[in-house]
């Protein structure tokens, strides 16, 4: 008798659970969808405006009131940008090579350093780890403007002026990546690590073969942040040699040469925006998962 009653109650509980989960009306779903669609369109406006402006002829760029659309699209802005870049003392390919080296190499090194630093903070319960973690969190609040003078003194003393290291090293000192990786690594069960140690795996093997694959969303998110930061670096503080300047620096110099180059400046903005957007699209599915585990909100 009791067993039969329980069997009847079980489907009833399942139906109640489903109805509790689906408690939003169709109207509420439509309202939320419309709101999210409008928010997405609003966030896309700067990207669309950048593309439209890069296609505007000079007379449309300075129209007042400004227009969001382009009446007579042209590619002359891109040809002007290419001509100006070709007239530089150093070949255009050299600037592009510098940017790629700095962005890619710096991103790979930073992911490695941040992950290695976060692993003991997340999985080692030794004395003093809480102090180290507090330092990491506090360091996030320091703006680059605050550390610019000390960084320049350090770079000059180390002889790193006019080198790739001058552009990469300041980014490597950032603690945001350590914070993100540590928050995500804490979700990895300790039992898995202990089982690997019992099987004879060393710490480096555990880290590279187990931990890193399990926290892939975290370091993919970090790839987006780091690549965007390094790619958009136009720092003339540490680089004075023309052959060591990045593409971002040179293109911004082109676009800042007066209103006559406003069209080329719009083309420059679009070109500089493309690589970070591509990197984001490739790994954007990991961003929200990482933010949910780290406790951060965009």
C-alpha positions in Angstrom: 0.0 0.0 0.0 2.7 2.4 1.0 4.8 1.6 -2.1 1.8 2.2 -4.4 1.2 5.6 -2.8 4.8 6.6 -3.2 4.7 5.6 -6.9 1.7 7.9 -7.4 3.3 10.8 -5.5 6.6 10.6 -7.5 5.1 11.8 -10.9 3.2 14.4 -9.0 6.4 15.8 -7.4 8.1 15.8 -10.8 5.2 17.8 -12.3 5.3 20.3 -9.4 9.1 20.7 -9.8 8.7 21.4 -13.5 5.9 23.9 -12.9 8.0 25.6 -10.3 10.9 26.0 -12.7 8.7 27.3 -15.5 7.0 30.0 -13.6 7.4 32.8 -16.2 4.6 33.8 -18.5 4.9 34.1 -22.2 4.5 37.8 -22.0 7.4 38.0 -19.5 9.5 36.0 -21.9 8.7 38.3 -24.8 9.5 41.4 -22.7 12.9 40.0 -21.6 13.7 39.0 -25.2 12.9 42.5 -26.4 14.9 44.1 -23.7 18.0 41.9 -24.4 17.6 42.5 -28.2 17.6 46.3 -27.6 20.5 46.1 -25.2 22.5 44.1 -27.7 21.7 46.5 -30.5 22.8 49.4 -28.3 26.1 47.7 -27.5 26.6 47.1 -31.2 26.2 50.8 -32.1 29.8 51.8 -31.6 31.1 48.9 -33.8 28.6 49.7 -36.5 29.3 53.4 -36.3 33.1 52.7 -36.6 32.5 50.6 -39.8 30.2 53.2 -41.3 32.5 56.1 -40.6 35.5 54.3 -42.2 33.4 54.2 -45.4 32.4 57.8 -45.4 34.0 60.3 -47.8 35.6 63.4 -46.3 32.6 65.7 -46.9 30.2 63.3 -45.0 32.6 62.9 -42.0 32.2 66.6 -41.2 28.5 67.0 -41.8 26.5 68.7 -39.1 24.4 67.3 -37.6 26.4 64.0 -38.1 24.6 61.2 -39.8 24.7 57.6 -38.6 24.6 56.2 -42.2 26.8 56.7 -45.2 25.3 58.1 -48.5 28.3 57.6 -50.8 30.5 54.7 -49.4 34.1 54.7 -50.5 37.3 52.8 -49.7 39.5 55.8 -50.2 40.1 56.0 -46.5 41.8 52.6 -46.5 43.9 53.4 -49.6 45.0 56.7 -47.9 45.9 54.8 -44.8 48.0 52.3 -46.8 49.7 55.1 -48.7 50.6 56.9 -45.5 51.9 53.7 -43.9 54.0 53.0 -47.0 55.7 56.4 -46.7 57.1 55.5 -43.3 60.8 55.2 -42.7 60.3 51.6 -41.6 58.4 49.1 -43.8 54.8 48.5 -42.8 55.5 44.8 -42.3 57.9 45.6 -39.5 55.3 47.4 -37.5 52.9 44.5 -38.0 55.5 42.0 -37.0 56.2 43.9 -33.8 52.6 44.0 -32.8 52.1 40.3 -33.5 55.2 39.3 -31.5 54.3 41.5 -28.6 50.6 40.5 -28.5 51.0 36.7 -29.1 54.2 36.1 -27.1 53.1 38.3 -24.2 49.7 36.6 -24.0 51.2 33.1 -23.9 53.8 34.1 -21.3 51.2 35.8 -19.1 48.8 32.9 -19.2 51.6 30.6 -18.1 52.8 32.9 -15.3 49.3 33.8 -14.0 48.3 30.1 -14.0 51.4 29.0 -12.2 51.0 31.7 -9.5 47.3 30.9 -9.0 47.7 27.2 -8.6 49.4 27.3 -5.1 47.1 30.1 -4.0 44.1 27.9 -4.8 45.3 24.4 -3.7 48.0 25.0 -1.1 46.9 25.5 2.5 50.2 26.7 3.9 50.7 29.6 6.3 50.8 33.0 4.6 48.8 32.2 1.5 45.9 34.4 2.6 48.4 37.3 2.9 49.7 36.7 -0.7 46.1 36.5 -2.0 45.2 39.8 -0.3 48.2 41.5 -2.0 47.0 40.1 -5.3 43.5 41.6 -4.8 44.8 44.9 -3.6 47.2 45.2 -6.5 44.3 45.0 -9.0 43.2 48.5 -7.8 46.4 50.2 -8.9 45.9 52.1 -12.1 48.8 52.0 -14.7 49.2 55.8 -14.3 50.2 55.2 -10.7 53.0 52.8 -11.5 54.3 54.4 -14.7 57.2 56.2 -13.2 58.4 53.3 -11.1 58.1 51.0 -14.1 60.1 53.4 -16.3 62.9 53.5 -13.7 62.9 49.7 -13.5 63.0 49.3 -17.2 65.8 51.8 -17.6 67.9 50.1 -14.8 67.4 46.7 -16.4 68.4 48.1 -19.9 65.0 47.1 -21.4 64.3 50.4 -23.1 63.6 49.9 -26.9 63.0 46.2 -26.5 60.0 43.9 -26.8 60.3 43.2 -23.1 59.6 46.8 -22.3 56.1 46.3 -23.7 55.5 42.8 -22.4 56.9 43.0 -18.8 54.4 45.6 -17.4 51.5 43.4 -18.5 53.1 40.3 -16.9 53.0 42.1 -13.5 49.2 42.4 -13.6 47.4 40.4 -10.9 43.9 40.3 -12.5 44.9 37.0 -14.3 46.1 35.5 -11.1 42.8 36.4 -9.4 40.7 34.9 -12.2 42.7 31.7 -12.4 42.7 31.2 -8.6 39.0 31.6 -8.4 38.4 29.1 -11.1 41.0 26.6 -9.8 39.3 26.5 -6.4 36.4 24.7 -8.1 38.6 21.7 -9.0 38.0 19.0 -6.4 41.0 18.2 -4.2 40.2 14.5 -4.4 41.2 14.5 -8.1 44.6 16.0 -7.3 45.1 13.6 -4.4 44.3 10.7 -6.6 46.8 11.8 -9.2 49.5 12.2 -6.5 48.8 8.7 -5.2 49.2 7.4 -8.8 52.7 8.9 -8.8 52.0 12.1 -10.9 54.2 15.1 -10.1 53.0 18.6 -9.6 53.9 19.8 -13.1 52.1 16.8 -14.6 49.0 17.4 -12.5 49.1 21.1 -13.4 49.5 20.8 -17.2 47.6 17.5 -17.8 44.7 17.9 -15.3 44.3 21.4 -13.9 44.8 23.5 -17.1 42.3 21.5 -19.2 39.7 21.7 -16.4 40.1 25.5 -16.2 40.1 26.1 -19.9 37.3 28.7 -19.8 39.3 30.8 -17.3 42.5 31.0 -19.4 40.5 31.5 -22.6 38.9 34.6 -21.0 42.4 35.7 -19.9 43.6 35.3 -23.5 40.9 37.9 -24.6 41.9 40.4 -21.9 45.6 40.1 -22.3 45.6 40.0 -26.1 43.4 43.1 -26.3 45.6 45.0 -23.8 48.9 44.1 -25.7 47.5 44.7 -29.2 46.2 48.1 -28.3 49.5 49.1 -26.7 50.7 52.4 -28.2 53.3 53.1 -25.6 56.0 55.6 -26.5 57.2 55.7 -23.0 59.6 52.8 -23.4 60.1 52.7 -27.2 62.0 55.4 -29.1 63.5 53.3 -31.9 61.3 53.6 -35.0 61.9 50.0 -36.0 60.6 48.7 -32.6 57.3 50.6 -32.6 54.1 48.7 -32.9 51.4 48.9 -35.5 49.0 50.6 -33.1 51.5 53.4 -32.3 52.2 54.1 -36.0 48.5 54.0 -37.1 47.6 56.4 -34.2 50.3 58.7 -35.3 48.8 58.7 -38.8 45.3 59.4 -37.6 46.4 62.3 -35.2 47.9 64.5 -37.9 45.0 66.9 -38.3 41.5 67.0 -39.9 42.9 66.2 -43.3 43.5 62.6 -42.2 40.2 62.2 -40.4 39.1 59.6 -43.0 42.4 57.6 -42.6 41.8 57.9 -38.8 38.4 56.2 -39.1 40.0 53.4 -41.2 42.7 53.0 -38.6 40.1 52.6 -35.8 38.4 49.8 -37.8 41.7 48.0 -38.5 42.8 48.1 -34.9 39.4 46.9 -33.7 39.4 43.7 -35.9 42.0 41.5 -34.2 40.5 41.8 -30.6 37.0 41.3 -31.9 38.1 38.1 -33.8 39.8 36.8 -30.6 36.7 37.5 -28.6 34.4 35.8 -31.1 36.6 32.7 -31.0 36.6 32.3 -27.2 33.5 34.3 -26.1 31.6 31.2 -25.0 34.0 30.9 -22.1 33.6 34.4 -20.8 30.3 34.1 -19.0 31.3 30.7 -17.4 34.5 32.2 -16.1 32.7 35.3 -14.6 30.2 33.0 -12.9 32.9 31.1 -11.2 35.1 34.1 -10.3 32.3 36.2 -8.8 33.0 39.1 -11.2 30.3 40.9 -13.2 30.8 42.7 -16.4 
